[in-house]
Amino acid sequence: MSGTAAGAAFALKEQSATALGNAFAGATAGAEDLTYSFFNPAALAWGSGTEIALVGSYILPEFEYESDDPTAGNPYPGDHSSRSREAAFVPVGYAAWELRDDIRMGVGVTVPYGLETDYDRDWIGRYDAINTELLTIDINPTVAWRVNEQFAVAAGLSAQYADASLSSAIPGQGMDPSTDGKLDVEGDNWAYGFNLGALFEPVEGTRLGVAYRSRITHDLSGDAEYDPANFGPGTAEPQEVGGSAKLRLPETLSLGIHQAINDRWAVMADATWTRWSRFDELRVDFDEDITIGTTLMGPITSSGSVDDYSWDDTWFVALGATFRPNNEWALRVGVAHDESPVSNCCRTPRIPDEDRTWLAFGASYQPNDNVKLDFGYTYIWLDDADIVLNDDNPNVPDVEGEYESSVQILTASFNYRF
């Protein structure tokens, strides 16, 4: 099993190496470089000239599932434990330029959501999930207006591409993995949203920021493929039909503060509210009924599937500090608490999430006015996540156990001003 989501649920916050070094504390009020425009588009107004920024994140998650009691309940075949460490690389890019002295234009190409969980074909929870993948690519042009020396506002449009795929097993004769069928569903879509931001510097050294990013709803369309299960007396033929699903991605509201103590030290804080309650279910509808197997009683058909999530709204809160030993270097540290939207009642193998604690370190090196290099590292602890599935369904095996998980992230960026 593997996973690439580094924020709560399947959000990816790794859009800036500079901000990651502070665990994203102060990201909404920061204006250290162009990459902060992801968290608050008004950060564009604090820059100058033409700029580019390239960011790359290496994400290494580790997940381990262990059944509470592999011998309890019905003796269904299947592995009762799984462990994996599979890395992912996430690239991000930004550019900005001046339209006039007080107005700047920028564009970011980011990956705000991403996920992969991949289990062995014969694990005990195969009827709930085998593989889950989600990729989003967000193209976000923005315009920022520096109203005066103290205040800036900005707005942007998001054109977002999403590609998702799901697979699970279909119970066969005696629930033996060798007789299982398999369902694969894949779909993609373009959808649109917007983001707004403001930065206010009431006195030199104190910056306050607020930013809003709208919800985006994807009407995914694609194909469903069935490799039918073997029930003994006969099998159905493999089938492929069209399918559709709604993917509701949440809106966010962020508040941040960045406070310079003196020329060497600064402290910062951030809070982000995410409306994950938008993600209440994942319903897949097929264009026509398909036959998933045949028994002595006749064919078994399906018109789609529904997974109940019923997620909660969440908060991400972070504190950080930056020390500048000289004009070329900046050293960063930060901690954060990242609430999970998943409650014990609705945890599934597709997204076995729990609350997270972040500890981050970073450094910036700026040899001249044109070039800046940034590095950030964070270690994320996830609370142990209990999962209980199918205990009231005698037709499929129980999934009752615990996940132990952690994530390491190494991010680097290159910033250049022309």
KOLLOLO-807428 format. One record per residue (C-alpha): residue number from 1; chain; x negated, y, z negated. Coordinates in steps of 0.001 Angstrom, whole numbers, padded with zeros to 6 digits. Last residue first. Layout:
% KOLLOLO-807428
(NUM, 'A', (X, Y, Z))
...
//
This chain:
% KOLLOLO-807428
(418, 'A', (-015045, 039239, 014293))
(417, 'A', (-014239, 037718, 010883))
(416, 'A', (-015019, 034034, 010355))
(415, 'A', (-013710, 031629, 007732))
(414, 'A', (-014837, 027980, 007485))
(413, 'A', (-013024, 025643, 005119))
(412, 'A', (-013656, 022578, 002997))
(411, 'A', (-011315, 020302, 001018))
(410, 'A', (-012014, 017204, -001084))
(409, 'A', (-008947, 015571, -002627))
(408, 'A', (-008710, 012688, -005105))
(407, 'A', (-005373, 011067, -005914))
(406, 'A', (-004201, 008820, -008754))
(405, 'A', (-001628, 006082, -009246))
(404, 'A', (-000418, 003395, -011633))
(403, 'A', (002954, 001966, -010564))
(402, 'A', (005067, -000190, -012863))
(401, 'A', (007376, -003171, -012611))
(400, 'A', (010806, -004454, -011717))
(399, 'A', (011688, -005328, -008125))
(398, 'A', (014445, -007940, -008319))
(397, 'A', (014871, -010308, -005382))
(396, 'A', (017719, -009923, -002863))
(395, 'A', (021209, -011422, -002715))
(394, 'A', (021785, -011383, -006476))
(393, 'A', (022216, -007587, -006504))
(392, 'A', (022598, -006044, -009968))
(391, 'A', (018852, -006083, -010783))
(390, 'A', (018190, -004841, -007236))
(389, 'A', (015588, -002251, -008187))
(388, 'A', (013787, -001188, -011377))
(387, 'A', (010693, 001024, -011062))
(386, 'A', (008552, 002547, -013778))
(385, 'A', (006004, 005204, -012824))
(384, 'A', (002809, 005699, -014847))
(383, 'A', (002078, 009416, -014923))
(382, 'A', (000113, 010607, -011904))
(381, 'A', (-003396, 011982, -012411))
(380, 'A', (-004747, 014283, -009732))
(379, 'A', (-008452, 014973, -009212))
(378, 'A', (-009356, 018089, -007284))
(377, 'A', (-012267, 019275, -005198))
(376, 'A', (-012719, 022548, -003328))
(375, 'A', (-015268, 023983, -000924))
(374, 'A', (-015332, 027345, 000818))
(373, 'A', (-017571, 028928, 003453))
(372, 'A', (-017357, 032618, 004352))
(371, 'A', (-018774, 034395, 007399))
(370, 'A', (-018369, 037948, 008708))
(369, 'A', (-019294, 040209, 005785))
(368, 'A', (-022465, 038272, 005012))
(367, 'A', (-023773, 035201, 003153))
(366, 'A', (-020338, 034372, 001695))
(365, 'A', (-020386, 031133, -000309))
(364, 'A', (-017235, 030000, -002095))
(363, 'A', (-016986, 027322, -004780))
(362, 'A', (-014343, 024984, -006135))
(361, 'A', (-013094, 022900, -009040))
(360, 'A', (-009678, 021371, -009707))
(359, 'A', (-007855, 019420, -012410))
(358, 'A', (-004265, 018558, -011451))
(357, 'A', (-001648, 016770, -013580))
(356, 'A', (001182, 014934, -011835))
(355, 'A', (004756, 013905, -012675))
(354, 'A', (005918, 010672, -010993))
(353, 'A', (006465, 009301, -007462))
(352, 'A', (007134, 005827, -006080))
(351, 'A', (008164, 007186, -002628))
(350, 'A', (009006, 004257, -000314))
(349, 'A', (008949, 001780, -003191))
(348, 'A', (012047, 003478, -004629))
(347, 'A', (012684, 005583, -007722))
(346, 'A', (016339, 006524, -008207))
(345, 'A', (017197, 005741, -011824))
(344, 'A', (013694, 006479, -013094))
(343, 'A', (013915, 010079, -011894))
(342, 'A', (012129, 011464, -008830))
(341, 'A', (011767, 015228, -008382))
(340, 'A', (008207, 015069, -009726))
(339, 'A', (006862, 018007, -011690))
(338, 'A', (003371, 019275, -010874))
(337, 'A', (001316, 020554, -013806))
(336, 'A', (-001781, 022506, -012847))
(335, 'A', (-005378, 023144, -013861))
(334, 'A', (-007935, 025445, -012261))
(333, 'A', (-011628, 026171, -011758))
(332, 'A', (-013546, 028415, -009367))
(331, 'A', (-017102, 029555, -008680))
(330, 'A', (-017784, 032523, -006381))
(329, 'A', (-021097, 033112, -004626))
(328, 'A', (-022566, 035821, -002382))
(327, 'A', (-022132, 039016, -004399))
(326, 'A', (-023477, 037480, -007609))
(325, 'A', (-022396, 035248, -010491))
(324, 'A', (-018743, 035549, -009405))
(323, 'A', (-016498, 033613, -011792))
(322, 'A', (-012931, 032594, -010909))
(321, 'A', (-010229, 031357, -013297))
(320, 'A', (-007099, 029257, -012984))
(319, 'A', (-003635, 028442, -014312))
(318, 'A', (-000960, 026443, -012480))
(317, 'A', (002774, 025708, -012567))
(316, 'A', (004743, 023544, -010100))
(315, 'A', (008451, 023407, -010885))
(314, 'A', (011089, 020924, -009673))
(313, 'A', (014669, 020488, -008422))
(312, 'A', (015993, 016964, -008971))
(311, 'A', (016317, 014071, -006525))
(310, 'A', (019478, 012078, -005832))
(309, 'A', (017548, 009472, -003793))
(308, 'A', (020138, 007034, -002397))
(307, 'A', (018986, 005009, 000622))
(306, 'A', (021629, 004414, 003306))
(305, 'A', (021473, 002000, 006234))
(304, 'A', (022948, 001583, 009706))
(303, 'A', (025769, -000092, 011669))
(302, 'A', (024868, -003652, 010649))
(301, 'A', (026040, -007064, 011828))
(300, 'A', (025875, -010614, 010481))
(299, 'A', (027023, -013217, 013018))
(298, 'A', (029115, -016261, 012099))
(297, 'A', (029968, -018228, 008971))
(296, 'A', (027325, -020866, 009720))
(295, 'A', (024835, -018007, 009718))
(294, 'A', (023541, -015611, 012377))
(293, 'A', (021185, -012670, 011969))
(292, 'A', (020672, -008913, 012339))
(291, 'A', (023346, -008268, 014933))
(290, 'A', (023500, -004604, 015904))
(289, 'A', (026378, -002164, 015677))
(288, 'A', (026144, 000800, 018034))
(287, 'A', (024546, 004264, 018036))
(286, 'A', (022872, 003376, 014747))
(285, 'A', (023084, 005641, 011709))
(284, 'A', (020219, 006088, 009235))
(283, 'A', (021073, 007808, 005958))
(282, 'A', (018336, 009130, 003673))
(281, 'A', (019918, 010529, 000540))
(280, 'A', (019879, 013481, -001849))
(279, 'A', (016912, 015455, -000499))
(278, 'A', (018406, 018923, -000967))
(277, 'A', (017906, 018339, -004714))
(276, 'A', (014224, 018976, -003926))
(275, 'A', (014810, 022713, -004349))
(274, 'A', (011218, 023654, -005067))
(273, 'A', (010255, 026275, -007664))
(272, 'A', (006654, 027478, -007549))
(271, 'A', (004709, 029048, -010424))
(270, 'A', (001266, 030652, -010240))
(269, 'A', (-001443, 031971, -012529))
(268, 'A', (-004719, 033862, -012156))
(267, 'A', (-007868, 034884, -014005))
(266, 'A', (-010745, 036985, -012705))
(265, 'A', (-014357, 037383, -013821))
(264, 'A', (-017479, 038994, -012367))
(263, 'A', (-016564, 042601, -011514))
(262, 'A', (-014279, 042820, -014552))
(261, 'A', (-011086, 041204, -015845))
(260, 'A', (-009505, 040873, -012395))
(259, 'A', (-005904, 039675, -012650))
(258, 'A', (-004128, 037620, -009983))
(257, 'A', (-000425, 036945, -010499))
(256, 'A', (001939, 034593, -008716))
(255, 'A', (005600, 033841, -008082))
(254, 'A', (006859, 031216, -005634))
(253, 'A', (010284, 030257, -004260))
(252, 'A', (010614, 027081, -002193))
(251, 'A', (013217, 025704, 000229))
(250, 'A', (013553, 021952, 000632))
(249, 'A', (013219, 019567, 003579))
(248, 'A', (016408, 017778, 004615))
(247, 'A', (015785, 014846, 006955))
(246, 'A', (018961, 013813, 008757))
(245, 'A', (019043, 010500, 010617))
(244, 'A', (019726, 009164, 014121))
(243, 'A', (019589, 005879, 015993))
(242, 'A', (019403, 004420, 019477))
(241, 'A', (019468, 000677, 019890))
(240, 'A', (016935, -002133, 020261))
(239, 'A', (017760, -005788, 019723))
(238, 'A', (015927, -009056, 019193))
(237, 'A', (018252, -012018, 019856))
(236, 'A', (020163, -013554, 017001))
(235, 'A', (019078, -016747, 015323))
(234, 'A', (020617, -020124, 014826))
(233, 'A', (021631, -022715, 012238))
(232, 'A', (018743, -021891, 009906))
(231, 'A', (019169, -018288, 008834))
(230, 'A', (016218, -016874, 010786))
(229, 'A', (016128, -013094, 010532))
(228, 'A', (016317, -010849, 013569))
(227, 'A', (013476, -008642, 014905))
(226, 'A', (015505, -005487, 014972))
(225, 'A', (014394, -002246, 016603))
(224, 'A', (015904, 001153, 015852))
(223, 'A', (015174, 004041, 018198))
(222, 'A', (014947, 007821, 018073))
(221, 'A', (016705, 010896, 016791))
(220, 'A', (015853, 013026, 013774))
(219, 'A', (018165, 015905, 012972))
(218, 'A', (015627, 017849, 010903))
(217, 'A', (016826, 020318, 008288))
(216, 'A', (014444, 023092, 007228))
(215, 'A', (014752, 024957, 003938))
(214, 'A', (013364, 028458, 003757))
(213, 'A', (010023, 029594, 002375))
(212, 'A', (010035, 032403, -000175))
(211, 'A', (007115, 034387, -001537))
(210, 'A', (006403, 036686, -004481))
(209, 'A', (003061, 038222, -005375))
(208, 'A', (001580, 040394, -008092))
(207, 'A', (-001944, 041800, -007909))
(206, 'A', (-003886, 043480, -010730))
(205, 'A', (-007475, 044535, -010046))
(204, 'A', (-006683, 048125, -009068))
(203, 'A', (-003335, 049155, -010452))
(202, 'A', (000214, 048469, -009208))
(201, 'A', (-001064, 045965, -006606))
(200, 'A', (002075, 044516, -005003))
(199, 'A', (002286, 041678, -002492))
(198, 'A', (005470, 040615, -000714))
(197, 'A', (006539, 037495, 001157))
(196, 'A', (009069, 035950, 003500))
(195, 'A', (009284, 032590, 005292))
(194, 'A', (011446, 031248, 008106))
(193, 'A', (012963, 028046, 009459))
(192, 'A', (013146, 025954, 012607))
(191, 'A', (013544, 022349, 013711))
(190, 'A', (011833, 020039, 016209))
(189, 'A', (012657, 016323, 016018))
(188, 'A', (011335, 012781, 015687))
(187, 'A', (012640, 009263, 015113))
(186, 'A', (011501, 005738, 014269))
(185, 'A', (013313, 002769, 012742))
(184, 'A', (011791, -000712, 012414))
(183, 'A', (013836, -003567, 010948))
(182, 'A', (012293, -006966, 010313))
(181, 'A', (013548, -010540, 010065))
(180, 'A', (012518, -012935, 007396))
(179, 'A', (012088, -016674, 008038))
(178, 'A', (008360, -016880, 007165))
(177, 'A', (008914, -014570, 004181))
(176, 'A', (011201, -017213, 002610))
(175, 'A', (014401, -015604, 001391))
(174, 'A', (015983, -019066, 001357))
(173, 'A', (016803, -018603, 005061))
(172, 'A', (016196, -015014, 006093))
(171, 'A', (016380, -011718, 004261))
(170, 'A', (015738, -008688, 006549))
(169, 'A', (012401, -006935, 005969))
(168, 'A', (011819, -003193, 005904))
(167, 'A', (010488, -000496, 008202))
(166, 'A', (010658, 003284, 008313))
(165, 'A', (009268, 005850, 010741))
(164, 'A', (009231, 009641, 010715))
(163, 'A', (008005, 012358, 013085))
(162, 'A', (008670, 015996, 012236))
(161, 'A', (007852, 019110, 014284))
(160, 'A', (008271, 022534, 012715))
(159, 'A', (008664, 025949, 014278))
(158, 'A', (008398, 028294, 011308))
(157, 'A', (009071, 032022, 011687))
(156, 'A', (007361, 034672, 009561))
(155, 'A', (007973, 037733, 007451))
(154, 'A', (005690, 040131, 005588))
(153, 'A', (005648, 042896, 002978))
(152, 'A', (002785, 044977, 001572))
(151, 'A', (002391, 047345, -001404))
(150, 'A', (-000352, 049221, -003277))
(149, 'A', (-002348, 050981, -000553))
(148, 'A', (000803, 051747, 001405))
(147, 'A', (003432, 049918, 003469))
(146, 'A', (000869, 047377, 004649))
(145, 'A', (003096, 045465, 007077))
(144, 'A', (002614, 041748, 007716))
(143, 'A', (003795, 039779, 010771))
(142, 'A', (003904, 035971, 010838))
(141, 'A', (003625, 033083, 013333))
(140, 'A', (004102, 029656, 011642))
(139, 'A', (003563, 026456, 013609))
(138, 'A', (004354, 023559, 011253))
(137, 'A', (003323, 019971, 011927))
(136, 'A', (005117, 017265, 009963))
(135, 'A', (004212, 013597, 009587))
(134, 'A', (006207, 010970, 007718))
(133, 'A', (005468, 007271, 007414))
(132, 'A', (007135, 004473, 005455))
(131, 'A', (006133, 000807, 005790))
(130, 'A', (007391, -002335, 004074))
(129, 'A', (010384, -001179, 002054))
(128, 'A', (013463, -002436, 000180))
(127, 'A', (013598, -005961, 001624))
(126, 'A', (009802, -006198, 001248))
(125, 'A', (009985, -005702, -002515))
(124, 'A', (008372, -009049, -003425))
(123, 'A', (005401, -008575, -001087))
(122, 'A', (005256, -010796, 002015))
(121, 'A', (004795, -008165, 004769))
(120, 'A', (002107, -006402, 002747))
(119, 'A', (002993, -002845, 001796))
(118, 'A', (002382, 000522, 003483))
(117, 'A', (003296, 003877, 002009))
(116, 'A', (002507, 006892, 004164))
(115, 'A', (003463, 010479, 003558))
(114, 'A', (003139, 013995, 004927))
(113, 'A', (004651, 017410, 004412))
(112, 'A', (003242, 020933, 004886))
(111, 'A', (000831, 020113, 007736))
(110, 'A', (-000323, 023514, 009004))
(109, 'A', (-000796, 025587, 012144))
(108, 'A', (-000951, 029210, 011000))
(107, 'A', (-000373, 032368, 012994))
(106, 'A', (-001117, 035983, 012159))
(105, 'A', (-000142, 039511, 013107))
(104, 'A', (-001301, 042607, 011237))
(103, 'A', (000373, 045988, 010771))
(102, 'A', (-001033, 049076, 008982))
(101, 'A', (-003885, 050071, 011309))
(100, 'A', (-002248, 048712, 014455))
(99, 'A', (-001551, 045264, 015927))
(98, 'A', (-004487, 043850, 013980))
(97, 'A', (-005499, 040197, 014299))
(96, 'A', (-005014, 036873, 012518))
(95, 'A', (-005821, 033182, 013101))
(94, 'A', (-005212, 030042, 011037))
(93, 'A', (-005976, 026309, 011273))
(92, 'A', (-005261, 023144, 009263))
(91, 'A', (-006672, 019590, 009435))
(90, 'A', (-005527, 016709, 007158))
(89, 'A', (-007755, 013613, 006891))
(88, 'A', (-006352, 010464, 005277))
(87, 'A', (-007800, 007824, 002966))
(86, 'A', (-006607, 004344, 002079))
(85, 'A', (-007073, 002930, -001418))
(84, 'A', (-004811, -000065, -002064))
(83, 'A', (-003329, -002292, -004730))
(82, 'A', (-000423, -004741, -004732))
(81, 'A', (001298, -006963, -007261))
(80, 'A', (004246, -009380, -007411))
(79, 'A', (003482, -011171, -004131))
(78, 'A', (006412, -013017, -002587))
(77, 'A', (008600, -016097, -002799))
(76, 'A', (011785, -015718, -004827))
(75, 'A', (011902, -017724, -008050))
(74, 'A', (015019, -016108, -009532))
(73, 'A', (014514, -014100, -012683))
(72, 'A', (011264, -013741, -014648))
(71, 'A', (007955, -015333, -013607))
(70, 'A', (006348, -012161, -012212))
(69, 'A', (007039, -010286, -015482))
(68, 'A', (006467, -006507, -015482))
(67, 'A', (005410, -006576, -011823))
(66, 'A', (002234, -004646, -010994))
(65, 'A', (001914, -001904, -008398))
(64, 'A', (-001388, -000085, -007835))
(63, 'A', (-001919, 003115, -005866))
(62, 'A', (-005128, 004976, -005124))
(61, 'A', (-005050, 008134, -003009))
(60, 'A', (-008008, 009588, -001089))
(59, 'A', (-007302, 012868, 000701))
(58, 'A', (-010002, 014476, 002863))
(57, 'A', (-008911, 018030, 003607))
(56, 'A', (-010046, 020193, 006545))
(55, 'A', (-009580, 023934, 006937))
(54, 'A', (-010416, 026244, 009848))
(53, 'A', (-010027, 030007, 009473))
(52, 'A', (-010015, 032712, 012128))
(51, 'A', (-010124, 036480, 011738))
(50, 'A', (-009697, 039627, 013827))
(49, 'A', (-010043, 042920, 011980))
(48, 'A', (-008942, 043436, 008403))
(47, 'A', (-007400, 041486, 005545))
(46, 'A', (-005114, 042625, 002717))
(45, 'A', (-002116, 042750, 005076))
(44, 'A', (-002401, 039045, 005864))
(43, 'A', (-001741, 038256, 002182))
(42, 'A', (001859, 039318, 002908))
(41, 'A', (002416, 035850, 004424))
(40, 'A', (002374, 034329, 000921))
(39, 'A', (001441, 030676, 000349))
(38, 'A', (000393, 030010, 003944))
(37, 'A', (-001136, 033508, 004185))
(36, 'A', (-003657, 032464, 001529))
(35, 'A', (-005727, 030855, 004305))
(34, 'A', (-006749, 034299, 005625))
(33, 'A', (-009058, 035081, 002728))
(32, 'A', (-009211, 036045, -000930))
(31, 'A', (-005748, 037594, -000836))
(30, 'A', (-004224, 035849, -003804))
(29, 'A', (-000862, 036699, -005312))
(28, 'A', (001019, 033591, -004143))
(27, 'A', (-002110, 031441, -004531))
(26, 'A', (-002618, 032682, -008093))
(25, 'A', (-003176, 029175, -009402))
(24, 'A', (-003442, 026872, -006410))
(23, 'A', (-005514, 024332, -008407))
(22, 'A', (-008129, 027148, -008595))
(21, 'A', (-010501, 025382, -006169))
(20, 'A', (-007428, 024457, -004094))
(19, 'A', (-006858, 028159, -003372))
(18, 'A', (-010236, 028509, -001665))
(17, 'A', (-009957, 025212, 000225))
(16, 'A', (-006590, 026289, 001639))
(15, 'A', (-003672, 024299, 003152))
(14, 'A', (-003842, 021357, 000756))
(13, 'A', (-000347, 021785, -000711))
(12, 'A', (001067, 018658, 000942))
(11, 'A', (004608, 017762, -000116))
(10, 'A', (005679, 014098, -000134))
(9, 'A', (007205, 013763, -003618))
(8, 'A', (005026, 016039, -005758))
(7, 'A', (001819, 017099, -004045))
(6, 'A', (-000914, 014848, -002642))
(5, 'A', (001139, 012747, -000224))
(4, 'A', (-001226, 010459, 001643))
(3, 'A', (-000207, 007023, 000469))
(2, 'A', (-001316, 003438, 000818))
(1, 'A', (000000, 000000, 000000))
//
